[in-house]
């Protein structure tokens, strides 16, 4: 009962997220785009807030959100326009530095670099999901969520050996191994149920292993980012989870990894 009570906010929030995401996937189209756009904007705001807390650089953050919204919208409406949108964003940020530095020589390029980093980290990594099939989208969500959940609870119960204490002191080798096993199991199950005949069980097992590794690296990356900025969570909008980035950090690494994998092997 104590354990259940302790994790109730996390479980309840997770259930709501599953419901919202499941509905968006079922309705697809503008509903899925709207949800990904919301995740992108909130995630970008959290990313920028880690570097500029409170009311610092509000104008820069708003510009970053506008450019992030432009990128994800271009990916949904006209995928061939993404390169143009990225080039336009780069030009805008470059001109921003030029004029700001000309006005104040104390202006640092790192401000522009942070804005650009947020665009590369959030919208650029999440946008490939807009063009995946429903089976591919579910595979990636279940792989990332399964890896995170199994690693978290298995590590709490059986974890004894720290895997990367400098980056994430609570994560264990045992939890990580269990998370990878869960990723492989999810990928194999999806392959057997929905995969194409030309891809074998070994292909899906390898896919699950690669996606599981990238999911954990995505988690580690965000942990390192938060520690470098001396913050515990990226935000507080999701009770029991923290911020949006705390919830989708694994998925942000899994999505582009699958995009690369499907260019080599047809899975669905």
Helices and strands as residue ranges (DSSP letters): H 2-6, H 8-27, H 29-51, H 58-77, G 79-81, H 82-103, H 109-121, H 123-126, G 127-131, H 134-158, H 173-194, H 201-228, H 244-264
